[in-house]
Amino acid sequence: MLAFYRGHGRALPWRETRAPYGIWIAEVMLQQTRVETVVPRFPVFLRRFPDIFALAAAKEASVCQAWAGLGYYGRARNLHRAAAMIVRQLDGRLPSDASAWRRLPGVGEYTAAAIASIAFGERAAAVDGNVVRVLARVFALPGRASDPGLLRAVRAKAQGLVACEHPGDINQALMDVGATLCRPATPACAACPLRSLCRARREGNAAAYPGKKARAPRRILRIAFAFVEIGSALLLERRPLDGLWAGLWELPSASGPSAKRNLGRRLGHAPGPLLARVGHDLSHRRVLASVYRAQATRGSRQKWWRDPLAAPLSALARKAIVAARGG
Ligand code: SF4
C-alpha cells in the first residue's frame, strides 16, 4: 500500500504539505464534497486565510464568501469558530491528537483521524464509506454498509493497518484505492495493490460487498417561494442558524401541504403567477418547490441582493432562482 501510494497516489494540492493548518482546511472542504470541486477552491482559500490567525481574525461573512462553490456553509462557520477557539484557548497551536481535534466544532471522527494521522503521524484509522467498501471486500466482511457490526469490524481491521510507521500514508492509500479503483459497481481489481489479498475478488463477487443499504421511503416536502424583484435586485431572506440549510439565504418561503396558501398568509397577499417548479433530493426527503412572483413584504432577516447568485444560497434556492429567471 505504501509503494502504491508513493508511486500512484493522487497528486492533490494539500498533499504537498504536512502543515496541519492546510490539512485541516482540506479535510473539512472534502466533507461531503467531491475532490474535483475542492482542488481549485483550496489554494484560493489558503491565499485569503494563510494561517490560523488570519482565519480567526476574519469576519464570518468573509469566510463564507471564500467558501462559495463548496456548499454546506455550516462547515465554513464551524471552521471559523474552531479557529477562534484555537487562537483563544491554545495560543494558535493546532491540536496534535485525534481526541483533541474531536472537541472542535465541525470535526468528526473521520476528519480528526485523517488530520492527526497525516499531519502528526498518530496511528488513527480514518474510516469513511470508501474505506468501508475496500475493507469489506478485502476481508469479505458480511453486513450492509450502515450495519454497526460491519463498521466495528472494518474499524478494527483499519486500526490494524495503521499500526505502522506511516499511518497517514496508509489512510491516504486506502482513500485512493476506494476513490479510484475499488468503485462500487465496477472495481478495477487488475490495477489494485490489494488484489492478491482480496477475498471478495477471489470469490468473484466484489460488487456484493458491502451489502446494499435498506432504502427508507422518501417523504415529500412542499415549499412555495416568493420571487420579489425590483429592477435587478431580488429579495432574499436568511434562514435560521439551526436546522436545514442553517444560515443560508433563500427566497422568502412557506412550507407544508398548502405551501402556496401559507405563503399568501406570510406575505399578506395572494402570490402572483407561477414562474417555475424545481425538485431537490435530500437524504430522506424529496423537496418540491414552486416559485411565485410576489410583491415586496416586510420581514426580519431580509435583504435586497443585486447579484443574488453570489449570495451563500441553499442549493434549492439557487435552482429556484435560476429556473424562475428562465435559466
Ligand atoms: S482487489 Fe478489487 S475488490 Fe478487492 S480491494 Fe482491490 S479493487 Fe476492491
Residues whose N, C-alpha, C, O or C-beta is under 5 A from the ligand:
A	BS01	SF4	V134 R137 V138 L181 C182 P187 A188 C189 C192 L194 R195 C198 R201 A206
